[in-house]
Amino acid sequence: MSYRGEHDYLIQSAELTDYKGVDFSKYTTEELKKLWRATLANGMHGICFSMYEDGQKPGDLITEEQVTRRIEIIKPYTKWVRSFSCIEGNEHIPRIAHQNGLKTLVGAWLGDDLEVNKAEIESLIALAKEGCVDIAAVGNEVMYRNDLTEDQLLDYIYQVKEALPNITVGYVDAYYEFSHRPRITEACDVILSNCYPYWEGCSLEHSLNHMQQMFGQATDAGKGKKVIITETGWPSKGSSLKGAVSSEENAMKYFINAQLWAAKDSIEMFYFSSFDESWKVGAEGDVGAYWGLWDKDENLKY
């Protein structure tokens, strides 16, 4: 059997049952790896772009060469790329992604530093006017972190909408924030929802059902607006959280279930993340460094 033939067979044989996902009990470890590789080769809607090499961190200036190298690695597997900031080298991501035929969900990172916020918003608007932005995300988990007030965030959202009347504009946050903050939900053209069963301590066995419930809650809050899952994933190493166990096996299973469900139900989903990033251990503990489909040296896992 050719590689393509085996790939198609593996995808078709991985029957996805609603809520529970694939019955992985019939797969050996090697068969699970083959199914993971076939699922990746089958392609995904979107992936979150991991910018930083080992030893780098946010604030370090990133080169076009580095972004180009990583875009070229991921582009056979995805249609869209999501970026998180528009300054300090992040502005290269949407430009280079577009040059490589990928669409972009481009984020302005907002926090409690108003001068930095101003630079982010100005750069997001400029990139969109260049034609590099397909969806603009004004802020990421700002309400979750309590960095700004609702009114401050709304001012930024409406500023971008006014400047970019022909661009779809939204705000990224945990799925439940859109139920709790109807004014923000109303301001968004699209609901950009982060859905992480792992961070809620959910076991792998129940994780697909839990993500579906998260998506459903964001959909209800959106009242007819499109919902895009802007982040979901599972770490391959590190500490576990309640019933959520970090392991290579669980990371593969979660990816397979998430991608098969997204394809089956036509869900637009950005997987987190492309590459492992060591700097994330500061904010998330040891598990933060192991969310990538590729490791920190840009080698495909498994």
C-alpha positions as CSV (number, residue, x, y, z in Angstrom):
1,M,0.0,0.0,0.0
2,S,1.3,3.5,-0.9
3,Y,1.8,6.1,1.9
4,R,-1.2,8.0,0.6
5,G,-3.3,4.9,0.5
6,E,-2.3,3.9,4.0
7,H,-2.9,7.5,5.1
8,D,-6.5,7.5,3.7
9,Y,-7.2,4.1,5.2
10,L,-6.1,5.1,8.6
11,I,-8.2,8.3,8.6
12,Q,-11.3,6.4,7.3
13,S,-10.8,3.6,9.9
14,A,-10.6,5.9,12.8
15,E,-14.3,6.1,13.5
16,L,-15.2,9.1,15.6
17,T,-18.1,8.5,17.9
18,D,-19.9,11.6,19.2
19,Y,-18.7,12.8,22.6
20,K,-16.2,10.0,23.2
21,G,-14.1,10.3,20.1
22,V,-12.0,7.5,18.6
23,D,-11.9,4.1,20.4
24,F,-8.1,4.1,21.0
25,S,-8.1,0.7,22.8
26,K,-7.6,-1.1,19.5
27,Y,-4.4,0.8,18.7
28,T,-0.9,-0.1,19.7
29,T,1.5,2.7,20.4
30,E,3.0,2.4,16.9
31,E,-0.4,2.4,15.3
32,L,-1.4,5.5,17.3
33,K,1.7,7.3,16.0
34,K,0.8,6.3,12.4
35,L,-2.8,7.6,12.9
36,W,-1.4,10.9,14.4
37,R,0.9,11.4,11.4
38,A,-1.9,10.6,9.0
39,T,-4.2,13.1,10.8
40,L,-1.5,15.8,10.6
41,A,-0.8,15.0,6.9
42,N,-4.6,15.3,6.2
43,G,-4.3,18.9,7.1
44,M,-6.0,21.3,9.5
45,H,-7.9,24.5,9.4
46,G,-5.4,26.5,11.4
47,I,-2.4,26.5,13.8
48,C,-1.1,29.0,16.4
49,F,2.3,30.2,15.4
50,S,5.1,29.6,17.9
51,M,7.6,32.4,17.5
52,Y,10.4,31.9,19.9
53,E,13.4,29.6,19.6
54,D,15.1,28.0,22.7
55,G,16.5,30.8,24.8
56,Q,14.2,33.5,23.3
57,K,11.2,35.1,25.0
58,P,8.6,37.8,24.4
59,G,10.4,41.1,24.0
60,D,13.3,39.6,22.0
61,L,13.4,40.9,18.5
62,I,12.6,38.2,15.9
63,T,14.0,38.1,12.4
64,E,12.2,37.6,9.1
65,E,14.5,34.6,8.5
66,Q,13.3,32.8,11.6
67,V,9.7,33.4,10.8
68,T,10.1,32.3,7.2
69,R,11.8,29.1,8.3
70,R,9.0,28.1,10.6
71,I,6.2,29.1,8.2
72,E,7.8,26.9,5.6
73,I,7.8,24.0,8.1
74,I,4.1,24.3,9.0
75,K,2.5,25.4,5.7
76,P,2.0,21.9,4.1
77,Y,-0.3,21.1,7.1
78,T,-2.5,24.2,7.5
79,K,-4.6,26.8,5.7
80,W,-4.5,29.5,8.4
81,V,-1.9,30.8,10.9
82,R,-2.7,32.7,14.0
83,S,-0.3,35.3,15.5
84,F,-0.5,36.9,18.9
85,S,1.1,40.3,18.6
86,C,1.9,42.9,15.9
87,I,5.3,44.3,17.2
88,E,8.8,43.0,18.1
89,G,9.0,40.9,15.0
90,N,5.5,39.5,15.2
91,E,4.6,41.8,12.3
92,H,6.6,39.5,10.0
93,I,4.2,36.6,10.6
94,P,1.2,37.8,8.6
95,R,3.3,39.1,5.8
96,I,5.3,36.0,5.3
97,A,2.2,33.7,5.8
98,H,0.4,35.6,3.0
99,Q,3.5,35.3,0.8
100,N,3.3,31.5,1.4
101,G,-0.4,31.4,0.5
102,L,-1.8,31.1,4.0
103,K,-4.6,33.1,5.6
104,T,-4.1,34.9,8.8
105,L,-5.8,35.5,12.1
106,V,-3.7,38.4,13.4
107,G,-3.8,39.4,17.1
108,A,-2.9,42.7,18.8
109,W,-1.6,41.8,22.3
110,L,-3.2,44.1,24.8
111,G,-2.2,44.4,28.5
112,D,-1.9,47.1,31.2
113,D,0.8,49.1,29.4
114,L,-1.2,51.7,27.4
115,E,1.8,52.8,25.3
116,V,2.4,49.2,24.2
117,N,-1.3,48.8,23.4
118,K,-1.2,51.9,21.2
119,A,1.8,50.4,19.2
120,E,0.0,47.1,18.9
121,I,-3.2,48.6,17.6
122,E,-1.5,50.9,15.2
123,S,0.6,48.0,13.8
124,L,-2.5,45.7,13.5
125,I,-4.3,48.5,11.5
126,A,-1.3,49.0,9.3
127,L,-0.9,45.3,8.5
128,A,-4.5,45.1,7.6
129,K,-4.2,48.0,5.3
130,E,-1.3,46.2,3.6
131,G,-3.6,43.3,2.9
132,C,-2.0,40.9,5.4
133,V,-4.9,40.4,7.8
134,D,-7.9,38.1,7.1
135,I,-9.3,38.3,10.7
136,A,-8.2,40.9,13.3
137,A,-8.1,39.8,16.9
138,V,-8.1,42.8,19.3
139,G,-6.7,41.4,22.5
140,N,-6.2,37.9,23.9
141,E,-7.6,36.9,27.3
142,V,-7.5,40.5,28.5
143,M,-10.6,40.1,30.6
144,Y,-9.4,36.7,32.0
145,R,-6.2,38.4,33.2
146,N,-8.1,41.5,34.3
147,D,-5.5,43.8,32.5
148,L,-8.1,46.3,31.3
149,T,-11.7,47.3,32.0
150,E,-14.5,46.3,29.6
151,D,-14.8,49.9,28.5
152,Q,-11.1,50.1,27.7
153,L,-11.2,46.9,25.7
154,L,-14.4,48.0,23.9
155,D,-12.7,51.3,22.9
156,Y,-9.9,49.3,21.2
157,I,-12.3,47.0,19.5
158,Y,-14.3,49.9,18.1
159,Q,-11.2,51.8,17.1
160,V,-10.1,48.9,14.9
161,K,-13.6,48.3,13.5
162,E,-13.8,51.9,12.5
163,A,-10.3,51.9,10.9
164,L,-11.0,48.5,9.1
165,P,-14.6,48.4,8.0
166,N,-14.0,45.6,5.5
167,I,-12.1,43.3,7.9
168,T,-13.7,40.8,10.3
169,V,-12.9,41.9,13.9
170,G,-13.1,39.9,17.1
171,Y,-11.6,39.4,20.6
172,V,-10.1,36.2,21.9
173,D,-10.9,34.9,25.4
174,A,-11.9,31.7,27.2
175,Y,-15.2,30.4,26.0
176,Y,-17.2,31.4,29.1
177,E,-16.2,35.0,29.0
178,F,-18.6,35.6,26.1
179,S,-21.5,34.5,28.2
180,H,-20.4,36.8,31.1
181,R,-19.6,39.9,29.0
182,P,-22.5,40.5,26.5
183,R,-21.2,44.0,25.5
184,I,-17.9,42.5,24.3
185,T,-19.7,39.7,22.5
186,E,-22.0,42.2,20.8
187,A,-19.0,44.3,19.6
188,C,-17.4,41.3,17.9
189,D,-18.1,40.3,14.3
190,V,-16.9,36.7,15.2
191,I,-16.5,34.9,18.5
192,L,-12.9,33.8,19.0
193,S,-13.0,31.2,21.7
194,N,-10.2,29.4,23.6
195,C,-11.3,25.9,24.6
196,Y,-8.9,24.0,26.9
197,P,-10.3,20.8,28.6
198,Y,-6.7,20.3,29.9
199,W,-6.7,23.5,31.9
200,E,-10.0,22.6,33.5
201,G,-8.5,19.3,34.8
202,C,-10.6,17.2,32.4
203,S,-9.5,13.6,31.7
204,L,-8.5,12.7,28.2
205,E,-11.4,10.2,28.0
206,H,-14.0,13.1,28.5
207,S,-12.0,15.9,26.8
208,L,-13.8,15.8,23.4
209,N,-17.2,16.0,25.0
210,H,-16.0,18.8,27.3
211,M,-14.6,20.8,24.3
212,Q,-17.9,20.3,22.5
213,Q,-19.7,21.8,25.5
214,M,-17.3,24.7,25.6
215,F,-17.9,25.4,21.9
216,G,-21.7,25.1,22.5
217,Q,-21.6,27.7,25.4
218,A,-19.7,30.1,23.1
219,T,-22.1,29.4,20.3
220,D,-25.1,30.2,22.6
221,A,-23.5,33.4,23.7
222,G,-22.8,34.5,20.1
223,K,-26.5,34.3,19.2
224,G,-25.9,33.4,15.6
225,K,-22.4,34.8,15.2
226,K,-19.7,32.4,13.9
227,V,-17.6,30.8,16.6
228,I,-13.9,29.9,15.8
229,I,-11.9,27.9,18.3
230,T,-8.8,30.0,18.5
231,E,-6.8,27.7,20.8
232,T,-7.1,24.1,22.0
233,G,-4.4,21.6,22.6
234,W,-2.8,19.1,25.0
235,P,0.8,19.0,26.4
236,S,3.0,16.0,25.7
237,K,5.1,16.3,28.9
238,G,5.2,18.0,32.3
239,S,3.0,18.0,35.4
240,S,-0.6,16.9,35.2
241,L,-3.6,18.8,36.4
242,K,-6.3,16.9,38.3
243,G,-7.6,14.3,35.8
244,A,-5.7,15.8,32.9
245,V,-2.5,13.8,32.4
246,S,0.3,15.2,30.3
247,S,1.8,12.6,28.0
248,E,2.8,11.9,24.5
249,E,0.0,9.4,24.1
250,N,-2.6,11.7,25.4
251,A,-1.3,14.6,23.2
252,M,-1.6,12.4,20.2
253,K,-5.1,11.2,21.1
254,Y,-6.4,14.7,21.8
255,F,-5.0,16.0,18.5
256,I,-6.7,13.2,16.5
257,N,-10.0,13.6,18.2
258,A,-10.0,17.4,17.9
259,Q,-9.1,17.3,14.2
260,L,-11.5,14.6,13.2
261,W,-14.4,16.3,15.1
262,A,-13.5,19.7,13.5
263,A,-13.5,18.2,10.1
264,K,-16.7,16.2,10.6
265,D,-18.7,19.2,12.0
266,S,-17.0,21.9,9.9
267,I,-15.5,23.7,13.0
268,E,-12.9,26.3,12.3
269,M,-10.2,25.5,14.8
270,F,-6.6,26.8,15.5
271,Y,-4.5,24.1,17.2
272,F,-2.1,25.2,19.9
273,S,0.6,25.0,19.1
274,S,3.1,24.6,16.3
275,F,6.5,24.4,18.2
276,D,7.5,23.8,21.8
277,E,8.6,27.0,23.5
278,S,10.7,26.8,26.6
279,W,10.0,30.4,27.8
280,K,6.4,29.4,28.7
281,V,7.4,27.5,31.8
282,G,7.5,30.9,33.6
283,A,3.8,31.4,33.3
284,E,2.5,27.8,33.1
285,G,5.0,25.6,35.0
286,D,7.0,22.8,33.4
287,V,4.0,21.8,31.2
288,G,4.1,25.1,29.4
289,A,7.1,24.1,27.3
290,Y,5.4,21.1,25.6
291,W,2.3,22.1,23.6
292,G,3.9,21.9,20.2
293,L,3.4,19.4,17.4
294,W,7.1,20.0,16.7
295,D,9.7,20.1,19.4
296,K,11.8,23.2,20.3
297,D,14.4,22.1,17.7
298,E,11.7,22.1,15.0
299,N,11.5,18.3,14.7
300,L,8.1,16.7,14.3
301,K,7.2,14.8,17.4
302,Y,6.3,11.1,17.5
